[in-house]
């Protein structure tokens, strides 16, 4: 075989059969046409590159996540961060495993979920505590925190919905961490529904003797709860809708049978509920990653429950409204299961209506759940 393929003699096409010769000539013509098009394309690209302005390499933007080695408060090893998805997957991870970032960072990936699932609840709880889980059919369950799947930061969860044996179409609607040892500190459980109704019940009603699957009330009476919290019972109650409207009134106006807390349109729903003293503050976070720290001294209380409310934050997609103090820490999780932990003090207080500041960098993503953690001591 010759060393150079280009030195190989080209056979005389006249010696071939007419059909074979015609086929080879057709291929040669197509080859010449393709070479011509290729040269033309290369020429156009050279002209475009010469005319285009020179662009320097992109600089890292301020939105890029900072290293997760910022000084962080150390909690008890028994302090857990619990992530629960819309389809009922759950895991717990020691809170100390999550590094702290600055407000506006991108966070780290948390629970691993299927593509059609997303985080729906985020809670802080001790291993010795219990989760009170209420479903879309108003059935209540008690689940020990210690029995939940213990995983790393980036880990798959277990099926809590399967464990509770929920019926077809039934979903987890609200979740709350309770410590039966301090029942007298906050003796009330408050439940708010999507339609804006609020009811309260004594904690002993959902205490250790609660039978799994107990129906707390009929779903037709305002619908299943979308928010749930513990309360002292002697302060104010702040409610917020997904459209950023809020109302504040005395908690004693809420009855155990249910009270219209805020008047909502069919397109609105209750997404936040915060019991707090008159000088307390509320953290408001929207799906697009904007947050506001609202002192209640700048948000006038209503004399009665059931009003239409007024603008608490400029948004059409409020996700959470939680009581907060300047010394607390915030944790936000997104639909892509990215989680960020930072100091609540980094969110400046606003005494007037505002859109808020960026609490989490989102790229085609959205915040789905928020929780607040109070440091020890």
C-alpha positions in Angstrom: 0.0 0.0 0.0 1.4 3.4 -0.9 2.6 5.7 2.0 0.7 8.7 0.5 -2.9 8.2 -0.4 -2.7 11.2 -2.7 -0.1 9.4 -4.9 -2.5 6.6 -5.6 -3.3 6.7 -9.4 -6.9 7.6 -10.2 -8.6 4.9 -12.3 -9.9 5.7 -15.7 -13.7 6.1 -15.4 -14.0 5.2 -19.1 -13.2 1.6 -18.2 -16.2 1.4 -15.9 -19.7 0.4 -16.7 -21.8 3.4 -17.8 -24.1 3.2 -14.7 -21.2 3.1 -12.3 -19.4 5.9 -14.1 -22.6 8.1 -13.9 -23.0 7.4 -10.1 -19.3 8.4 -9.4 -19.6 11.6 -11.4 -22.8 12.5 -9.5 -20.9 12.1 -6.2 -18.0 14.2 -7.4 -20.4 17.0 -8.4 -22.1 16.9 -4.9 -18.7 17.0 -3.3 -17.6 20.1 -5.3 -20.9 21.8 -4.3 -20.5 21.1 -0.6 -16.9 22.4 -0.7 -18.1 25.6 -2.3 -20.8 26.1 0.4 -18.2 25.4 3.2 -15.8 28.0 1.9 -18.6 30.5 1.6 -19.7 29.9 5.2 -16.1 30.2 6.5 -15.7 33.5 4.7 -18.9 34.9 6.2 -17.8 33.9 9.7 -14.4 35.5 9.3 -16.1 38.7 8.3 -18.5 38.6 11.3 -15.7 37.9 13.8 -13.7 40.8 12.4 -16.6 43.2 12.7 -17.7 42.0 16.2 -16.5 44.1 19.2 -13.9 42.4 21.4 -15.6 41.1 24.6 -13.5 40.4 27.7 -14.1 37.4 29.9 -17.1 37.8 32.2 -16.3 38.8 35.7 -17.9 37.0 38.6 -21.1 38.8 39.6 -22.2 39.7 43.0 -25.1 37.2 42.7 -22.6 34.3 42.8 -22.8 32.3 46.0 -20.1 33.1 48.6 -18.1 30.4 50.2 -20.0 28.5 52.9 -17.4 29.3 55.6 -18.9 32.3 57.1 -19.0 32.3 60.9 -22.2 30.3 61.9 -24.0 29.8 65.1 -23.6 26.2 66.4 -26.8 24.6 67.5 -27.4 21.4 69.5 -26.6 18.3 67.4 -30.3 17.4 68.0 -31.5 20.5 66.2 -32.8 19.3 62.8 -33.8 21.0 59.6 -36.8 19.1 58.1 -37.6 19.2 54.4 -40.9 17.9 53.1 -42.0 17.9 49.5 -45.4 18.4 47.9 -45.6 14.7 47.2 -44.8 13.8 50.8 -41.0 13.0 50.7 -39.2 13.9 53.9 -35.8 14.0 55.4 -34.1 15.5 58.4 -30.5 16.8 58.6 -28.6 18.4 61.5 -28.9 22.2 61.1 -25.2 22.6 61.7 -24.5 20.8 58.4 -25.8 23.8 56.5 -23.2 26.6 56.0 -24.2 30.2 56.2 -24.2 32.6 53.3 -24.9 36.3 52.8 -28.4 37.4 51.9 -28.9 37.1 48.2 -26.7 34.0 47.7 -27.7 31.0 45.6 -27.6 28.4 48.4 -26.8 24.7 48.2 -28.9 21.8 47.0 -30.9 20.0 49.6 -33.4 17.1 49.3 -33.3 15.1 46.1 -36.7 14.9 44.5 -38.3 13.7 41.2 -38.6 16.3 38.4 -42.3 16.7 39.1 -41.9 17.3 42.8 -40.8 20.3 44.8 -40.1 21.2 48.5 -43.3 22.5 50.2 -42.5 22.7 53.9 -39.4 23.7 55.9 -39.2 23.3 59.6 -36.7 23.4 62.5 -37.3 20.8 65.2 -35.5 18.9 67.9 -35.1 15.2 67.7 -37.2 14.8 70.8 -40.1 16.7 69.3 -43.0 15.6 67.2 -44.5 16.7 63.9 -48.2 17.5 63.8 -49.2 16.7 60.2 -52.7 17.7 58.9 -53.8 16.5 55.5 -56.1 18.0 52.8 -58.9 16.0 54.4 -58.3 17.6 57.8 -57.0 14.3 59.2 -54.2 14.8 61.9 -51.2 12.6 62.6 -48.3 12.8 65.1 -44.9 11.7 63.7 -41.8 11.6 66.0 -39.0 13.6 64.5 -36.5 10.9 65.5 -38.4 8.4 63.3 -37.8 10.5 60.1 -35.1 9.6 57.6 -31.8 11.1 58.8 -29.7 12.1 55.7 -27.0 14.4 54.5 -27.6 17.8 53.1 -28.0 16.4 49.6 -29.9 13.2 50.1 -33.1 11.5 49.2 -36.0 11.4 51.6 -38.5 8.8 52.6 -42.2 8.6 51.7 -44.1 10.3 54.6 -47.3 10.2 52.6 -47.0 6.4 52.2 -46.2 6.0 55.8 -49.3 7.8 56.8 -51.3 5.8 54.3 -53.0 8.8 52.8 -56.0 8.1 50.6 -56.1 8.8 46.8 -55.9 12.5 46.2 -55.1 13.3 49.9 -52.0 15.4 50.5 -50.1 16.9 53.3 -51.6 20.3 53.9 -49.9 21.8 57.0 -47.1 20.7 59.3 -46.0 21.9 62.7 -43.3 20.9 65.2 -44.5 20.5 68.8 -42.7 19.9 72.1 -45.1 18.2 74.5 -42.8 19.2 77.4 -43.6 23.0 77.1 -47.3 22.8 76.3 -48.1 25.5 78.8 -45.8 28.0 77.2 -47.9 28.1 74.0 -51.1 26.3 74.8 -52.9 27.0 71.5 -52.7 25.6 68.0 -53.9 28.0 65.3 -55.0 26.7 61.9 -55.6 29.0 58.9 -57.3 27.8 55.7 -56.8 28.9 52.1 -60.1 30.9 52.1 -58.9 33.0 55.1 -60.7 31.3 57.9 -58.9 30.8 61.2 -59.7 28.5 64.1 -57.8 27.6 67.3 -57.8 24.6 69.6 -56.1 23.6 72.8 -52.8 21.7 72.3 -54.0 18.8 74.5 -56.5 18.0 71.8 -53.6 17.1 69.4 -51.4 15.8 72.2 -49.8 12.4 72.7 -53.2 10.7 73.0 -54.3 11.8 69.5 -55.3 8.8 67.4 -53.8 8.8 63.9 -56.2 10.0 61.3 -58.4 12.0 63.7 -60.5 14.5 61.7 -60.0 17.9 63.3 -63.0 19.5 61.6 -65.0 19.0 58.4 -63.1 20.3 55.3 -66.3 21.9 54.1 -66.0 24.4 56.9 -63.5 26.7 55.3 -61.3 24.0 53.7 -58.2 22.3 55.0 -55.5 24.3 56.7 -52.7 25.9 54.7 -50.8 27.3 57.7 -50.5 26.2 61.3 -48.7 27.6 64.3 -48.5 27.6 68.1 -49.6 30.6 70.2 -49.7 32.0 73.7 -53.2 33.3 73.0 -52.7 36.8 74.5 -51.3 38.7 71.6 -52.1 39.8 68.1 -52.5 37.7 65.0 -51.1 38.7 61.6 -52.5 37.1 58.4 -51.2 37.5 54.9 -52.5 36.5 51.4 -50.5 35.4 48.4 -51.2 38.9 46.9 -49.3 40.6 49.7 -52.3 41.8 51.7 -52.2 41.6 55.4 -54.4 42.1 58.4 -53.6 42.3 62.1 -56.1 41.9 65.0 -56.3 40.5 68.5 -56.0 36.7 68.6 -58.8 36.4 71.2 -61.2 37.3 68.4 -60.6 33.8 66.9 -63.0 31.0 68.1 -62.5 27.3 68.2 -65.3 26.9 65.7 -63.6 29.1 63.2 -63.6 32.8 62.4 -63.2 34.7 59.1 -59.7 36.1 59.6 -59.2 37.9 56.3 -61.6 38.4 53.4 -60.2 37.0 50.2 -61.2 36.8 46.5 -61.5 33.3 44.8 -58.1 34.0 43.2 -56.4 34.7 46.6 -55.4 32.4 49.4 -54.0 32.6 52.9 -50.3 31.8 52.9 -49.0 33.3 56.2 -50.0 33.5 59.8 -47.9 34.9 62.7 -48.9 35.3 66.3 -46.9 38.1 67.9 -46.8 40.8 70.5 -47.8 44.4 69.6 -44.1 45.3 69.3 -43.2 42.2 67.2 -42.1 42.0 63.6 -43.0 39.8 60.7 -40.8 38.4 57.9 -42.5 38.4 54.5 -40.9 36.4 51.6 -42.2 36.2 48.0 -41.7 33.4 45.4 -39.3 35.6 43.4 -36.9 35.8 46.4 -37.9 39.3 47.8 -38.1 39.7 51.5 -39.4 42.4 53.9 -38.9 42.8 57.7 -42.1 44.5 58.8 -42.3 45.9 62.4 -45.9 45.7 63.6 -45.7 49.1 65.2 -46.0 50.4 61.6 -48.9 48.2 60.6 -52.0 49.4 62.4 -54.2 46.7 64.0 -57.9 46.3 63.0 -60.6 46.3 65.6 -62.2 43.2 64.2 -61.3 40.2 62.1 -62.5 39.5 58.6 -61.4 42.7 56.9 -59.9 42.8 53.4 -56.5 43.8 54.7 -54.0 46.2 53.3 -50.8 46.0 51.4 -48.0 44.5 53.5 -45.5 43.9 50.7 -45.7 44.6 46.9 -46.0 41.2 45.4 -48.4 38.8 43.7 -46.7 35.7 44.9 -46.2 35.8 48.7 -44.9 32.5 50.1 -44.6 33.0 53.9 -45.2 35.4 56.8 -43.4 34.4 60.0 -42.7 36.1 63.3 -39.0 37.1 63.4 -36.5 38.9 65.6 -33.3 40.6 64.5 -31.2 37.9 66.2 -32.9 35.0 64.3 -31.6 33.1 61.3 -33.6 32.6 58.0 -33.7 29.5 55.8 -35.3 29.5 52.4 -35.7 26.7 50.0 -36.6 26.8 46.3 -38.5 24.6 43.8 -35.2 23.2 42.6 -34.4 22.3 46.3 -31.7 25.0 46.7 -31.5 26.1 50.3 -29.9 29.2 51.8 -29.2 30.1 55.5 -28.4 33.6 56.5 -29.0 36.2 59.3 -32.4 37.7 59.4 -30.8 41.0 60.4 -29.5 41.3 56.8 -33.1 42.0 55.8 -33.6 45.7 56.6 -36.8 46.6 58.4 -39.4 48.6 56.4 -42.0 50.7 58.1 -43.8 51.4 54.8 -45.0 49.3 51.8 -42.1 48.0 49.8 -41.2 45.3 47.3 -38.4 44.0 49.5 -34.8 43.1 49.1 -33.3 40.1 47.4 -32.9 37.2 49.9 -32.0 34.5 47.5 -30.6 34.4 44.0 -33.0 32.6 41.7 -32.4 31.7 38.0 -35.6 30.3 36.6 -36.5 29.1 40.1 -38.8 30.2 42.9 -38.9 30.2 46.6 -41.4 27.6 48.0 -40.9 27.5 51.7 -39.3 29.6 54.5 -38.5 29.0 58.2 -37.0 31.0 61.0 -34.6 29.6 63.6 -33.9 31.3 67.0 -30.3 30.9 68.2 -29.8 29.2 71.6 -29.6 31.4 74.7 
